């Protein structure tokens, strides 16, 4: 799993740099994946690999707060089609 985290960090860092989004320092990835047998699974990974659980949780909560703010702004604006 260490190689996976390293590869993931490098790939996301490259995309961030290419789009001038700044330097990537930490990463938490949450993705739904389809297993070979068709079942759904949750992939949760972080980089650096030894990031404490409380730190991962804090980053995920920060992301959820940002998403909640987008949803609220969308509802207040009356735009139910999607977020800006």
SEDREN-838430 format. One record per atom (N, C-alpha, C): residue in one letter; x, y, z. Coordinates in pm, whole numbers, plus 50000, padded with zeros to 5 digits. Atoms other than C-alpha are relative to their C-alpha. Layout:
! residues N
AXYZ/...
//
This chain:
! residues 84
X500824988150000/X500005000050000/X500865012650000/X499124988549997/X502975023150050/X500275005249860/X499784995850139/X503705023549674/X498775006849944/X501244993950045/X500055031349606/X499905014450050/X500094986449944/X500105061449840/X501025009349937/X498964991850063/X503375074049693/X499615003749858/X500434997450138/X502085070649336/X498835009749996/X501164991349994/X498805087249429/X500405014350032/X499534986749962/X500535116449598/X500715006949883/X499274994350115/X502845121849299/X499055004149888/X500934997150108/X499985120249050/X499165012450030/X500824988449964/X497795145049238/X500855012650007/X499114988549994/X500745168149304/X500315005349860/X499734995950138/X501525168448931/X498805007349940/X501214993550052/X497915177248843/X499845013850065/X500094987049932/X497895205049106/X500985010149940/X498994991150056/X501105219848968/X499645004149858/X500354997150137/X499905217448609/X498895010549992/X501124990649999/X496775237248699/X500225011750095/X499584988849915/X498665261848922/X499155001250126/X500795000249877/X496805251349237/X500864999850126/X499114999949884/X499835252849463/X500644986450023/X499245012149968/X502005226649627/X499154990950089/X500755009849922/X500345195149762/X500834995850120/X499275004349881/X501345188150120/X499424987250059/X500655011849946/X498785162750240/X498804996649912/X501085004650087/X496085142250071/X499184989550072/X500915010549956/X493035122650181/X499094997049882/X500815004150113/X491275102949910/X498894990750050/X501145008649971/X487815088049950/X499324997549866/X500575003350131/X486505069749644/X499214987150007/X500775012350013/X483855044249563/X500564992549880/X499445008150108/X485315016049355/X499124987749979/X500735012250034/X483764986349180/X501004988549999/X499145011849993/X485364953349272/X499834991749872/X500075008550119/X486034927049002/X498704991949993/X501255007749999/X482924908049114/X498765008949991/X501114990750017/X480764939349072/X499525006650128/X500414993849875/X480394948249440/X500695013550017/X499434986949974/X480984983649555/X500844999750127/X499124999249883/X483774991549799/X500445014650017/X499524986649970/X485105022849966/X501514999750011/X498544998749993/X488735032149907/X500305012750077/X499614988649919/X490125054850175/X501504999450020/X498545000049994/X493775064350155/X500475014050035/X499444987049967/X495985092350278/X501495000249967/X498574998150025/X499395106450202/X500425012550076/X499095011249979/X501695107050384/X499294988250066/X500625012649955/X500945071250475/X499804999650151/X500075000549854/X501575076650846/X499205011650060/X500834989149948/X499085105550878/X499114994550111/X500845004949889/X497335101651215/X498525000049962/X501435001250029/X493675091151208/X499265012950032/X500704987649964/X492605123251385/X500235010749894/X499684990250103/X494325143751112/X499194997149873/X500835003950115/X492575124150833/X498555004050024/X501384996649967/X489265128951011/X499795015149992/X500114985550007/X489885166351043/X499945005049857/X500024995950140/X490625169750672/X498674996449934/X501285004050056/X487475150350581/X498875008950052/X501024991049945/X485365171950815/X500095013949936/X499814987150066/X486855203350662/X499414999749859/X500565001550135/X485935190550315/X498484999750005/X501465000749988/X482385182550429/X499425013750033/X500494986749967/X481975217350579/X499995008849875/X499934992350124/X483065232550247/X498884995849905/X501075005150085/X480645210350056/X498635004350051/X501264995449941/X477825218450298/X499735014649969/X500164985850032/X478435255550239/X499585001949855/X500394999350141/X478195250249861/X498544996049981/X501395004650011/X474925231049899/X499055010750052/X500844989549943/X473455258050122/X499915012049907/X500004988550091/X474495285849884/X499174997049875/X500785004050117/X472945266749594/X498515000650030/X501424999849962/X469655262649779/X499505014150022/X500404986149977/X469565299049886/X499835007249868/X500094993550131/X470165309749526/X498864994149915/X501105006350074/X467355286549412/X500464992149880/X499455007450112/X469645267849173/X500144985450040/X499985014149962/X468805231249222/X500714991349895/X499355007750107/X470615220648900/X501374995150041/X498665004049961/X474015218949062/X500725011650064/X499224989549931/X476745238749229/X500805007649895/X499184991350084/X478745267149081/X501374995449997/
//
